[in-house]
Amino acid sequence: MTDPAPLILRSSSSSSSVVAAEASPPSSGARTSTLDDTIERCIGDYFGWTQFLRAILISLAWAFDAQQTFITVFTDVDPTWHCTRNNTTNICSSSSQVCLLPDEAWSWDLPPYTSTISEWSLQCAGSFLAGLPASSFFAGSLAGGFVLATLADSSLGRKKLLVLSCLLMSISGLLTALVSTNVWIYTALRFLCGFGRASVGTCALVLATEMVGKRWRAHVGMIGFLFFTLGFLSLPLMAYLNRGSSWRVLYFWSCAPTVLYSILVHFFAYESPRWLYVRGRKQEFLSTLKRIATVPTPQLLDITSSCFSNNTNSSSGTTGCELDIDDATRNAANFWNSSSYYALWEKPWAFRRLAAVMAIGFGTGMVYYGMPLGLGNLSFNLYLSVTLNALSEFPAAFMTFFLIATLNRKGLVLGLSVASGVCSCLIIVVEQVINSNSYYYWWRNALQMVLELASFFSACTGFNVLMIFTLELFPTSVRNSALSMVRQAVVFGGLFSPLLVAAGRNGFLSYGVFGVTIAVSGLFVGCLPETRGAALCDTLDEQEHKETLAFSAKITHECA
C-alpha cells in the first residue's frame, strides 16, 4: 500500500541514499554518507520543547509580514461621512456623491487624521491615486524579491537575510508614521517597506523547515502559516482599539515589536546546517549540528566524525567533511554561476516547473490579496469582515494539513483554484440579480459575504498547498530562490489588486477579474509532476539524476 503521508511528513532517507550513492559513487568502494543522512540521524526523529520554541521564534516573522501586508485595509480606508446642518439647500443626502457637494454641506464622521484618504483629501483624486500606496507596497515586494531572495541561498544565508528583511520592513514602517506628510512620501515609504518584507516569509519557512527532520517539516511549516493568520487577525483588533486615533498609531504599534524581534533572532536563532554545508562552511555546519542535535552526545560524535575523511585539503590545510553533495553548487567562481536564479534558468526542466508554479501563484495572489483589500466595497462592517477573513485562514491551515496528507498536490491546487474562481464570479452575479432597492437586500449582502469568504478560504488553502508543493519540486541548493520566485508571482498578482478594487467598486473589474484569473491559472498544474511520496534532493544534478532513473524505470516497466 502507498504511504498516505506526504513527502515532508515521512522519512525517506533510504531512497535518497540510493539516489545519492548512484549519482556520486565513492571511489573507495565504501558508501559515502549523504548530507540528508547525517542531518536526519542527528535531528530527524525527535521534536521536543527546544525544537518547538526554536520553530516558534523563526515562524513569528510571518505575523509581522501579515500586518504590513494588510495594514492599508484600515489606514487607507475611504471614511464614512454625513451631511451637516449647513446643508440649507438640501442638496446633500446619503446617496449623494461627496465630490459633487460643497465643503460646507458635509463632514467626515471621524477626525480627518484617522485615514490617509481624509487627511490628504484623496476622496476625489481618482482610483489610481487612492490605490497607489497599496500597489507600491506590492511593487516593492516584487523588486525586493528579485534583489534579496538569492542572497539567502548564496552569501547571506537564511538567518541573516531574515534579520535584515525584518529590520528594513520595520524601520521603514516607523518612518512612514513619522515623516509622511503627503501621499507621495507615503507611497515611497510603502515601497521601501514592501522591499524589505519580500524575503521575510520565505526565509522563515525555509529556515524553520531545514532545522528539523523530514517527519516534522509539515508541522513546522504549518506554524508559519498559523502565525501569518494571527498577524492578520491582530490588525482589526489593533484598529478597533485605536479607532478615532491617527492612522500613524497603527504603523507604530505594528512595527516597533518587529525591531525587538529582529534582535532576538540575531542572538538566539541558528543558521540552517544544510545551507552551511552547501556553501562549504563545514566547521560551522558541524558546530550548528551539535547545537541543534537531538541525539545523545556520544552518538552525535560518532555520526559527525564519520563524515570526515582522512585526507587534508592541501591548499587550506583543513580537514574536509566529505558528504555526498555537488561541489559546483558551492564553489562557483563567479556571480552568475553561483546565482540560484541562473541555476533555475539553466536547467530546462527546472525552468518549466518554475514558470508553471509562478503562473499559478499569479492568479492565487490576485485573489489572496485582493479579497481583503476589497472588503470596503461590500456592505458589511469593516472590522467584522476583516476579522472573518482572518479567521478563515485558521481552517485553511488545518485543511491544508489534512488534505496534503491524503490527496495529490496537483488535484488539490486545481480544485481549489477553480472553487475560488467560481465563488468570486458569483459575487458579481448576486449583485446583478438582486439590486440594492430589493426587499432581499440584506440577504444579498450576507450571500456576497459568504461567497467572498469561500473564495478567500479556497485561495488561502491553495496558497498553502502551492508553497509546500514548490518546496517539494526543487532541491535544497535552489529551494529558497524557487520559493521566493513563487512568492514574487503571488505578489505580482497582488500588485494589480488595489487598482482593480479601486476601479471596480461595483462591477466586473474587481471580483469578476479575480475569479477568471485564478481559475485559468490553476490549469498550469498540468505542466508539473506529482511530488507526493517523493524524496527531497539537495542539488539540481541529484534531482535530475533521480528523475532520469525514475523515467527509465517507468519505460522499462511499460515495455516489460
C-alpha positions as CSV (number, residue, x, y, z in Angstrom):
1,M,0.0,0.0,0.0
2,T,1.2,3.5,-0.8
3,D,2.1,5.6,2.2
4,P,-0.5,8.2,2.5
5,A,1.7,10.6,4.5
6,P,3.2,13.5,2.4
7,L,6.8,13.8,1.5
8,I,7.6,16.3,4.2
9,L,6.0,14.0,6.8
10,R,7.6,10.7,6.0
11,S,11.2,9.5,6.3
12,S,12.7,8.6,3.0
13,S,16.4,8.5,3.9
14,S,16.9,5.1,2.3
15,S,15.6,6.2,-1.1
16,S,17.6,9.4,-1.1
17,S,20.6,7.4,0.0
18,V,20.3,5.2,-3.1
19,V,19.9,8.2,-5.4
20,A,22.9,9.9,-3.9
21,A,25.0,6.8,-4.0
22,E,24.3,6.2,-7.7
23,A,24.8,9.9,-8.5
24,S,28.3,10.0,-6.8
25,P,29.7,6.6,-6.3
26,P,32.6,6.6,-3.8
27,S,36.0,5.7,-5.1
28,S,36.9,3.7,-2.1
29,G,34.2,1.2,-2.6
30,A,32.5,2.1,0.7
31,R,29.3,4.1,0.7
32,T,29.8,7.8,1.4
33,S,27.5,9.4,3.9
34,T,24.9,11.8,2.4
35,L,24.1,15.2,3.8
36,D,20.5,14.2,4.2
37,D,21.5,11.0,6.1
38,T,23.7,12.9,8.5
39,I,21.1,15.6,9.3
40,E,18.4,13.0,9.7
41,R,20.4,10.9,12.1
42,C,21.2,13.9,14.2
43,I,17.8,15.8,14.3
44,G,15.3,13.7,12.4
45,D,13.3,11.7,14.9
46,Y,12.8,13.9,18.0
47,F,10.8,17.1,18.3
48,G,10.8,18.5,21.9
49,W,10.2,21.8,23.6
50,T,13.5,23.2,22.5
51,Q,12.8,22.5,18.8
52,F,9.3,23.8,19.2
53,L,10.4,27.1,20.7
54,R,13.0,27.5,18.0
55,A,10.4,27.0,15.4
56,I,8.1,29.5,17.1
57,L,10.8,32.1,17.2
58,I,11.6,31.8,13.5
59,S,8.0,31.5,12.4
60,L,6.9,34.6,14.3
61,A,8.2,36.6,11.4
62,W,5.1,35.6,9.4
63,A,2.9,37.6,11.9
64,F,4.7,40.9,11.2
65,D,4.7,40.1,7.5
66,A,0.9,39.8,7.6
67,Q,0.4,43.0,9.5
68,Q,2.4,45.1,6.9
69,T,0.7,43.3,4.0
70,F,-2.9,44.2,5.0
71,I,-2.4,47.3,7.2
72,T,-3.7,49.6,4.4
73,V,-7.2,48.0,4.7
74,F,-7.5,50.3,7.8
75,T,-5.1,53.1,7.2
76,D,-6.2,53.8,3.6
77,V,-9.9,53.2,4.1
78,D,-12.4,55.5,2.5
79,P,-14.0,57.0,5.6
80,T,-17.8,57.4,6.1
81,W,-19.3,60.9,6.1
82,H,-22.5,62.7,6.9
83,C,-24.4,65.8,5.9
84,T,-24.0,68.8,8.1
85,R,-26.5,71.4,9.4
86,N,-25.1,73.9,7.0
87,N,-26.9,71.9,4.3
88,T,-29.6,74.6,4.0
89,T,-30.3,73.8,0.3
90,N,-30.9,70.1,0.9
91,I,-28.6,69.2,-1.8
92,C,-26.8,66.6,0.5
93,S,-28.3,63.2,1.1
94,S,-26.9,59.7,1.9
95,S,-27.0,58.8,-1.8
96,S,-25.1,61.9,-2.9
97,Q,-21.6,61.8,-4.4
98,V,-19.3,63.6,-2.0
99,C,-17.1,65.0,-4.8
100,L,-20.2,66.9,-6.2
101,L,-21.0,68.6,-2.8
102,P,-19.7,71.9,-1.5
103,D,-17.4,71.5,1.5
104,E,-19.8,73.1,4.0
105,A,-22.6,70.6,3.1
106,W,-20.8,67.5,4.5
107,S,-18.2,66.3,7.0
108,W,-16.3,63.2,7.9
109,D,-17.8,61.0,10.7
110,L,-14.3,60.7,12.4
111,P,-11.4,63.2,12.5
112,P,-9.6,63.5,9.2
113,Y,-6.3,62.1,10.6
114,T,-7.9,58.6,11.1
115,S,-7.3,57.8,7.4
116,T,-4.8,58.8,4.7
117,I,-7.8,59.4,2.3
118,S,-9.3,62.0,4.6
119,E,-6.1,63.5,5.9
120,W,-4.8,64.3,2.4
121,S,-8.2,64.9,0.8
122,L,-7.9,62.0,-1.7
123,Q,-11.6,61.1,-1.8
124,C,-11.9,62.8,-5.2
125,A,-8.4,62.1,-6.5
126,G,-9.3,59.1,-8.6
127,S,-8.9,55.3,-8.1
128,F,-5.3,55.3,-9.3
129,L,-4.0,57.7,-6.6
130,A,-6.2,56.1,-3.9
131,G,-4.8,52.6,-4.7
132,L,-1.2,53.7,-5.4
133,P,0.3,53.3,-1.8
134,A,-1.0,49.7,-1.6
135,S,0.2,48.9,-5.1
136,S,3.5,50.5,-4.3
137,F,3.9,48.1,-1.4
138,F,3.5,45.1,-3.6
139,A,5.8,46.7,-6.3
140,G,8.4,47.0,-3.5
141,S,7.9,43.3,-2.6
142,L,8.4,42.4,-6.2
143,A,11.6,44.3,-6.5
144,G,12.9,43.2,-3.1
145,G,12.3,39.6,-4.0
146,F,14.5,39.7,-7.1
147,V,17.2,41.6,-5.3
148,L,17.2,39.9,-1.9
149,A,16.0,36.3,-2.5
150,T,19.2,34.9,-4.0
151,L,21.2,36.2,-1.0
152,A,19.5,33.5,1.2
153,D,21.0,30.8,-1.0
154,S,24.3,32.5,-1.6
155,S,26.2,34.9,0.5
156,L,24.0,35.9,3.5
157,G,22.1,32.7,4.3
158,R,18.6,32.3,5.7
159,K,19.1,33.8,9.2
160,K,21.0,37.0,8.3
161,L,18.6,37.8,5.5
162,L,15.6,37.2,7.8
163,V,17.0,39.7,10.3
164,L,17.9,42.2,7.6
165,S,14.5,42.0,6.0
166,C,12.6,42.4,9.3
167,L,14.7,45.4,10.2
168,L,14.2,47.1,6.9
169,M,10.5,46.4,6.9
170,S,10.0,47.7,10.5
171,I,12.2,50.8,10.2
172,S,10.5,51.9,7.0
173,G,7.2,51.4,8.7
174,L,8.2,53.6,11.6
175,L,9.4,56.2,9.2
176,T,6.0,56.0,7.5
177,A,4.4,57.1,10.8
178,L,6.9,59.8,11.5
179,V,7.7,61.6,8.2
180,S,4.8,61.0,5.8
181,T,3.4,64.5,5.0
182,N,1.8,63.7,1.7
183,V,0.7,60.8,-0.4
184,W,4.0,60.7,-2.5
185,I,6.3,60.3,0.6
186,Y,3.8,57.8,1.9
187,T,3.9,55.8,-1.3
188,A,7.7,55.8,-1.4
189,L,8.0,54.5,2.1
190,R,5.4,51.8,1.4
191,F,7.6,50.7,-1.5
192,L,10.6,50.5,0.8
193,C,8.6,48.6,3.4
194,G,7.5,46.1,0.7
195,F,11.1,45.8,-0.5
196,G,12.2,44.7,3.0
197,R,9.2,42.5,3.5
198,A,9.9,40.5,0.3
199,S,12.0,37.7,1.8
200,V,10.6,37.5,5.3
201,G,8.1,34.7,4.7
202,T,10.4,32.5,2.5
203,C,13.4,32.9,4.8
204,A,11.3,32.0,7.8
205,L,9.7,29.0,6.1
206,V,12.9,27.5,4.7
207,L,15.0,28.2,7.8
208,A,12.3,26.6,10.1
209,T,11.8,23.5,7.9
210,E,15.5,22.9,7.4
211,M,16.1,22.9,11.1
212,V,14.0,19.7,11.6
213,G,13.8,16.2,10.1
214,K,11.5,15.1,7.3
215,R,9.0,13.8,9.7
216,W,8.3,17.3,11.2
217,R,8.6,19.6,8.2
218,A,4.9,19.8,7.5
219,H,4.1,20.6,11.2
220,V,6.8,23.3,11.3
221,G,5.6,24.8,8.0
222,M,2.0,25.0,9.4
223,I,3.3,27.0,12.4
224,G,4.4,29.8,10.0
225,F,1.0,29.8,8.2
226,L,-0.8,30.0,11.6
227,F,1.4,32.9,12.7
228,F,0.5,34.7,9.4
229,T,-3.1,34.3,10.3
230,L,-2.6,35.6,13.8
231,G,-0.8,38.6,12.4
232,F,-3.7,39.2,10.1
233,L,-6.2,38.7,12.9
234,S,-4.4,41.2,15.1
235,L,-5.0,44.0,12.7
236,P,-8.8,44.5,13.2
237,L,-8.2,44.3,16.9
238,M,-5.5,47.0,16.9
239,A,-7.5,49.1,14.5
240,Y,-10.6,48.8,16.6
241,L,-8.8,49.7,19.8
242,N,-7.2,52.7,18.1
243,R,-10.4,53.9,16.2
244,G,-10.6,57.6,16.3
245,S,-6.8,57.8,16.6
246,S,-4.3,58.7,13.8
247,W,-3.6,56.1,11.2
248,R,0.1,56.6,12.1
249,V,-0.5,54.9,15.5
250,L,-1.3,51.6,13.7
251,Y,2.0,51.7,11.9
252,F,3.9,52.4,15.1
253,W,2.3,49.5,17.1
254,S,2.8,47.1,14.3
255,C,6.4,48.0,13.5
256,A,8.0,48.7,16.9
257,P,7.8,45.0,18.1
258,T,9.4,43.8,14.8
259,V,12.6,45.7,15.8
260,L,12.8,43.7,19.0
261,Y,12.1,40.5,17.2
262,S,15.0,41.1,14.8
263,I,17.4,41.4,17.8
264,L,16.1,38.2,19.3
265,V,16.5,36.2,16.1
266,H,20.1,37.6,15.7
267,F,21.1,36.3,19.1
268,F,19.0,33.2,19.6
269,A,18.4,31.6,16.2
270,Y,20.8,29.3,14.3
271,E,21.7,29.2,10.7
272,S,20.5,26.3,8.5
273,P,23.0,23.4,8.7
274,R,22.1,22.4,5.1
275,W,22.9,25.9,3.8
276,L,26.2,26.0,5.8
277,Y,27.4,22.7,4.2
278,V,26.3,23.6,0.7
279,R,28.2,26.8,0.9
280,G,31.4,24.9,2.1
281,R,31.4,26.2,5.7
282,K,31.9,22.8,7.1
283,Q,33.2,23.7,10.6
284,E,30.2,25.9,11.1
285,F,28.0,23.1,9.8
286,L,29.3,20.7,12.4
287,S,29.1,23.3,15.2
288,T,25.5,24.1,14.4
289,L,24.6,20.5,14.0
290,K,26.0,19.8,17.5
291,R,23.9,22.6,19.0
292,I,20.6,21.6,17.4
293,A,21.1,17.8,17.6
294,T,18.5,15.7,19.4
295,V,20.7,12.6,19.9
296,P,23.0,11.9,22.9
297,T,26.5,13.4,22.7
298,P,28.4,10.1,22.3
299,Q,26.1,9.1,19.4
300,L,26.4,12.6,17.9
301,L,30.2,12.5,18.0
302,D,30.0,9.1,16.2
303,I,27.8,10.4,13.5
304,T,29.7,13.7,12.8
305,S,33.1,12.0,12.9
306,S,32.0,9.6,10.3
307,C,31.6,12.4,7.8
308,F,35.3,13.4,8.0
309,S,37.8,12.0,5.5
310,N,41.4,11.1,6.4
311,N,42.6,13.5,3.7
312,T,43.6,17.0,4.3
313,N,42.9,19.9,1.9
314,S,46.3,20.8,0.5
315,S,45.5,24.4,-0.2
316,S,43.9,25.2,3.2
317,G,45.4,22.6,5.5
318,T,42.0,21.9,7.0
319,T,40.2,18.6,7.3
320,G,37.2,18.4,5.0
321,C,33.8,16.9,5.7
322,E,33.1,14.6,2.8
323,L,29.3,14.3,2.3
324,D,27.7,13.4,-1.0
325,I,26.9,16.8,-2.4
326,D,27.5,18.7,-5.6
327,D,30.7,20.8,-5.1
328,A,29.9,23.0,-8.1
329,T,26.9,24.5,-6.3
330,R,29.0,25.9,-3.5
331,N,32.4,26.6,-5.3
332,A,31.3,28.5,-8.4
333,A,33.8,31.2,-9.2
334,N,31.6,34.0,-10.5
335,F,28.2,35.5,-9.6
336,W,26.2,34.1,-12.4
337,N,27.3,30.5,-11.9
338,S,26.7,30.8,-8.1
339,S,23.3,32.5,-8.6
340,S,20.4,30.3,-7.7
341,Y,18.3,32.1,-10.3
342,Y,20.8,31.3,-13.1
343,A,20.8,27.7,-12.0
344,L,17.0,27.5,-12.2
345,W,17.0,29.1,-15.7
346,E,19.9,27.0,-16.9
347,K,18.1,23.7,-16.4
348,P,15.1,23.4,-18.9
349,W,13.1,21.1,-16.6
350,A,13.6,23.5,-13.6
351,F,12.6,26.5,-15.7
352,R,9.4,24.8,-16.9
353,R,8.5,23.9,-13.3
354,L,9.3,27.4,-12.1
355,A,7.2,29.1,-14.9
356,A,4.2,26.8,-14.2
357,V,4.2,27.4,-10.4
358,M,4.7,31.1,-10.9
359,A,1.7,31.2,-13.3
360,I,-0.4,29.5,-10.6
361,G,1.0,31.9,-8.0
362,F,-0.1,35.0,-10.0
363,G,-3.7,34.0,-10.0
364,T,-3.7,32.9,-6.4
365,G,-2.1,36.2,-5.3
366,M,-4.6,38.3,-7.1
367,V,-7.4,36.7,-5.1
368,Y,-5.4,36.2,-1.9
369,Y,-4.5,39.9,-1.6
370,G,-7.4,41.4,-3.5
371,M,-10.3,39.9,-1.4
372,P,-9.2,41.5,1.9
373,L,-8.3,44.8,0.2
374,G,-11.8,44.9,-1.4
375,L,-13.8,44.3,1.8
376,G,-14.7,48.0,1.9
377,N,-16.7,47.6,-1.3
378,L,-19.1,45.2,0.4
379,S,-21.9,46.5,2.7
380,F,-20.5,44.9,5.8
381,N,-18.9,46.2,8.9
382,L,-15.2,46.5,8.0
383,Y,-13.8,45.3,11.4
384,L,-16.1,42.3,11.3
385,S,-15.5,41.4,7.7
386,V,-11.7,41.6,8.1
387,T,-11.9,39.5,11.3
388,L,-13.9,36.8,9.4
389,N,-11.4,36.8,6.6
390,A,-8.5,36.5,9.1
391,L,-10.3,33.7,11.0
392,S,-10.9,31.8,7.7
393,E,-7.1,31.3,7.5
394,F,-7.2,29.0,10.6
395,P,-9.4,26.4,9.0
396,A,-7.5,26.9,5.7
397,A,-4.2,26.0,7.5
398,F,-5.7,22.9,9.2
399,M,-7.5,21.9,6.0
400,T,-4.1,22.1,4.2
401,F,-2.6,19.8,6.9
402,F,-5.2,17.1,6.4
403,L,-5.7,17.4,2.6
404,I,-2.0,17.3,1.8
405,A,-1.6,14.1,3.8
406,T,-4.3,12.3,1.8
407,L,-4.6,13.9,-1.7
408,N,-2.2,14.5,-4.6
409,R,-0.8,18.0,-4.9
410,K,-1.9,18.6,-8.5
411,G,-5.5,17.8,-7.9
412,L,-5.6,19.9,-4.8
413,V,-4.2,23.0,-6.5
414,L,-6.5,22.7,-9.5
415,G,-9.7,22.1,-7.4
416,L,-9.0,25.0,-5.0
417,S,-8.2,27.4,-7.9
418,V,-11.5,26.6,-9.7
419,A,-13.5,26.8,-6.5
420,S,-12.1,30.2,-5.6
421,G,-12.7,31.5,-9.1
422,V,-16.4,30.3,-9.2
423,C,-17.2,31.9,-5.8
424,S,-15.6,35.2,-6.8
425,C,-17.6,35.4,-10.1
426,L,-20.8,34.5,-8.2
427,I,-20.4,37.7,-6.1
428,I,-21.0,39.7,-9.3
429,V,-23.9,37.5,-10.3
430,V,-25.6,38.0,-7.0
431,E,-25.1,41.8,-7.2
432,Q,-26.7,41.9,-10.7
433,V,-29.6,39.6,-9.8
434,I,-30.6,41.3,-6.5
435,N,-30.5,45.2,-6.8
436,S,-29.9,47.5,-3.8
437,N,-33.6,48.5,-3.5
438,S,-34.8,45.0,-3.3
439,Y,-36.6,43.5,-0.3
440,Y,-33.8,40.9,-0.2
441,Y,-31.1,43.5,0.0
442,W,-29.8,42.2,3.4
443,W,-29.8,38.7,2.2
444,R,-27.8,39.8,-0.9
445,N,-25.1,41.4,1.4
446,A,-25.0,38.2,3.5
447,L,-24.7,35.9,0.5
448,Q,-22.0,38.1,-1.0
449,M,-20.0,37.9,2.2
450,V,-20.4,34.1,2.3
451,L,-19.1,33.8,-1.3
452,E,-16.2,36.2,-0.5
453,L,-15.2,34.1,2.4
454,A,-15.5,30.9,0.4
455,S,-13.3,32.4,-2.4
456,F,-10.7,33.7,0.1
457,F,-10.7,30.4,2.0
458,S,-10.0,28.4,-1.2
459,A,-7.3,30.9,-2.2
460,C,-5.7,30.6,1.3
461,T,-5.7,26.8,1.2
462,G,-4.4,26.9,-2.4
463,F,-1.6,29.2,-1.4
464,N,-0.5,26.9,1.5
465,V,-0.6,23.9,-0.8
466,L,1.3,25.7,-3.5
467,M,4.1,26.7,-1.1
468,I,4.6,23.1,0.1
469,F,4.3,21.8,-3.5
470,T,7.0,24.2,-4.6
471,L,9.2,23.2,-1.6
472,E,9.0,19.6,-2.8
473,L,9.6,20.4,-6.5
474,F,13.0,21.9,-6.1
475,P,16.3,20.7,-4.3
476,T,18.0,22.4,-1.4
477,S,20.5,24.4,-3.4
478,V,17.8,26.5,-5.1
479,R,14.8,25.9,-2.9
480,N,14.8,29.3,-1.2
481,S,15.1,31.1,-4.5
482,A,12.3,29.0,-6.1
483,L,10.0,29.7,-3.2
484,S,10.9,33.4,-3.4
485,M,10.1,33.4,-7.1
486,V,6.7,31.8,-6.5
487,R,6.0,34.3,-3.7
488,Q,7.0,37.1,-6.2
489,A,4.5,35.8,-8.6
490,V,1.9,35.9,-5.8
491,V,2.9,39.4,-5.0
492,F,2.8,40.4,-8.7
493,G,-0.8,39.3,-8.7
494,G,-1.4,41.4,-5.6
495,L,0.2,44.4,-7.3
496,F,-2.9,44.7,-9.5
497,S,-5.4,44.0,-6.8
498,P,-5.6,47.5,-5.2
499,L,-6.0,49.2,-8.6
500,L,-8.8,46.7,-9.6
501,V,-10.5,47.1,-6.2
502,A,-10.5,50.9,-6.6
503,A,-11.5,50.9,-10.3
504,G,-14.2,48.3,-10.0
505,R,-16.1,49.1,-6.8
506,N,-19.4,47.9,-8.3
507,G,-18.5,45.9,-11.4
508,F,-16.7,43.1,-13.1
509,L,-13.3,44.8,-12.8
510,S,-12.8,43.5,-9.3
511,Y,-14.4,40.2,-8.3
512,G,-15.0,39.1,-11.9
513,V,-11.4,39.6,-12.9
514,F,-10.2,37.9,-9.7
515,G,-12.3,34.8,-10.4
516,V,-11.4,34.3,-14.1
517,T,-7.7,34.8,-13.4
518,I,-7.3,32.3,-10.6
519,A,-9.4,29.7,-12.3
520,V,-7.4,29.9,-15.5
521,S,-4.0,30.0,-13.6
522,G,-4.9,26.7,-11.9
523,L,-4.8,24.9,-15.3
524,F,-1.0,25.3,-15.4
525,V,-0.8,22.5,-12.8
526,G,-0.9,20.1,-15.7
527,C,2.7,21.0,-16.5
528,L,4.0,19.8,-13.2
529,P,5.0,16.4,-11.9
530,E,3.3,14.9,-8.8
531,T,5.5,15.0,-5.7
532,R,3.5,13.2,-3.1
533,G,5.7,10.5,-1.6
534,A,8.9,11.5,-3.4
535,A,12.2,12.1,-1.7
536,L,13.8,15.5,-1.3
537,C,17.0,16.2,-3.1
538,D,19.9,18.6,-2.2
539,T,21.2,19.6,-5.7
540,L,19.8,20.1,-9.2
541,D,22.1,17.3,-10.5
542,E,20.9,14.9,-7.9
543,Q,17.2,15.8,-8.7
544,E,17.8,15.4,-12.4
545,H,19.6,12.1,-11.9
546,K,16.9,10.7,-9.7
547,E,14.1,11.6,-12.2
548,T,16.1,10.2,-15.1
549,L,16.3,6.9,-13.2
550,A,12.6,7.0,-12.4
551,F,11.7,7.7,-16.0
552,S,13.9,4.9,-17.2
553,A,12.4,2.5,-14.7
554,K,8.9,3.5,-15.9
555,I,9.8,2.9,-19.6
556,T,11.3,-0.5,-18.7
557,H,8.2,-1.4,-16.7
558,E,5.9,-0.5,-19.6
559,C,8.0,-2.4,-22.1
560,A,8.2,-5.5,-20.0
